[in-house]
Each structure stands twice: as structure tokens, then as C-alpha cells.
Amino acid sequence: MSDDEIMAKLLEEDKEFQKVYFEHRELDEVIKNLESRNTMTLDELDVKKLKKIKLSLKDRMESRIRTSK
């Protein structure tokens, strides 16, 4: 089973995975919006912090996918 197939299955069946997945996607949108503002003040620090959180969420999803193989 491919990673995409496992992800689709987890999205259907695993509430915790759904939560992490949608939080990851939401942070992605927030980061894109902050980066598009062209202001480099507190926004830059916010973006860095959000990117770290987003990466952590992605790591959790990938770990869950690996354990589902």
C-alpha cells in the first residue's frame, strides 16, 4: 500500500490523524499568508515558529503512516 493510500485510510479512520492533518494544512495556509505580506518584523518570527510546529505535525503524520505499513 502506498503512502497516499495509507494517508487516505488514516484520514477516514483515525481521528487523531485527522486532527494533526488538518492542523498541518491550516498552518500551511497561515504561513503562506504571513509570507505574502512582505513585512519582516514580528511576522518573520511568527512564520519561523509556525513552520517548526507544522514540521512537527508532518513528522507525526509520517510516523503514523510508517507504523501503518
Kinemage of the C-alpha trace (Angstrom):
@kinemage 1
@onewidth
@group {chain A} dominant
@subgroup {mainchain}
@vectorlist {calphas} color= white
{ca met a 1} P 0.000 0.000 0.000
{ca ser a 2} L 1.409 3.429 -0.939
{ca asp a 3} L 1.833 6.327 1.489
{ca asp a 4} L -1.039 8.160 -0.217
{ca glu a 5} L -3.323 5.157 0.199
{ca ile a 6} L -2.348 4.805 3.850
{ca met a 7} L -2.917 8.520 4.405
{ca ala a 8} L -6.363 8.309 2.837
{ca lys a 9} L -7.230 5.339 5.039
{ca leu a 10} L -5.966 7.098 8.173
{ca leu a 11} L -7.951 10.209 7.281
{ca glu a 12} L -11.080 8.083 7.111
{ca glu a 13} L -10.483 6.006 10.230
{ca asp a 14} L -8.163 7.776 12.668
{ca lys a 15} L -9.489 10.862 14.493
{ca glu a 16} L -6.072 11.823 15.888
{ca phe a 17} L -4.518 11.608 12.420
{ca gln a 18} L -7.356 13.765 11.043
{ca lys a 19} L -6.708 16.376 13.715
{ca val a 20} L -2.972 16.504 13.010
{ca tyr a 21} L -3.515 16.517 9.229
{ca phe a 22} L -5.976 19.408 9.253
{ca glu a 23} L -3.931 21.388 11.769
{ca his a 24} L -0.927 20.940 9.457
{ca arg a 25} L -2.919 22.189 6.456
{ca glu a 26} L -4.270 25.160 8.397
{ca leu a 27} L -0.771 26.164 9.496
{ca asp a 28} L 0.401 25.886 5.907
{ca glu a 29} L -2.217 28.462 4.874
{ca val a 30} L -1.359 30.788 7.764
{ca ile a 31} L 2.335 30.622 6.888
{ca lys a 32} L 1.649 31.340 3.218
{ca asn a 33} L -0.454 34.360 4.161
{ca leu a 34} L 2.192 35.707 6.542
{ca glu a 35} L 4.950 35.207 3.979
{ca ser a 36} L 2.991 37.027 1.291
{ca arg a 37} L 2.688 40.219 3.370
{ca asn a 38} L 6.216 41.425 2.620
{ca thr a 39} L 6.688 42.706 6.170
{ca met a 40} L 9.683 41.423 8.076
{ca thr a 41} L 9.053 42.236 11.710
{ca leu a 42} L 7.271 40.017 14.190
{ca asp a 43} L 5.717 38.217 11.235
{ca glu a 44} L 9.087 36.694 10.406
{ca leu a 45} L 9.393 35.266 13.910
{ca asp a 46} L 5.814 34.026 13.750
{ca val a 47} L 6.491 32.296 10.449
{ca lys a 48} L 9.561 30.529 11.836
{ca lys a 49} L 7.651 29.344 14.899
{ca leu a 50} L 4.697 28.167 12.807
{ca lys a 51} L 6.988 26.337 10.399
{ca lys a 52} L 8.518 24.415 13.292
{ca ile a 53} L 5.073 23.439 14.551
{ca lys a 54} L 3.999 22.456 11.037
{ca leu a 55} L 7.124 20.315 10.610
{ca ser a 56} L 6.435 18.600 13.918
{ca leu a 57} L 2.899 17.796 12.760
{ca lys a 58} L 4.212 16.454 9.460
{ca asp a 59} L 6.683 14.247 11.338
{ca arg a 60} L 3.822 12.857 13.446
{ca met a 61} L 1.794 12.079 10.321
{ca glu a 62} L 4.734 10.395 8.585
{ca ser a 63} L 5.474 8.345 11.667
{ca arg a 64} L 1.855 7.187 11.811
{ca ile a 65} L 1.949 6.285 8.107
{ca arg a 66} L 5.154 4.250 8.616
{ca thr a 67} L 3.663 2.325 11.536
{ca ser a 68} L 0.555 1.573 9.449
{ca lys a 69} L 2.516 -0.208 6.718
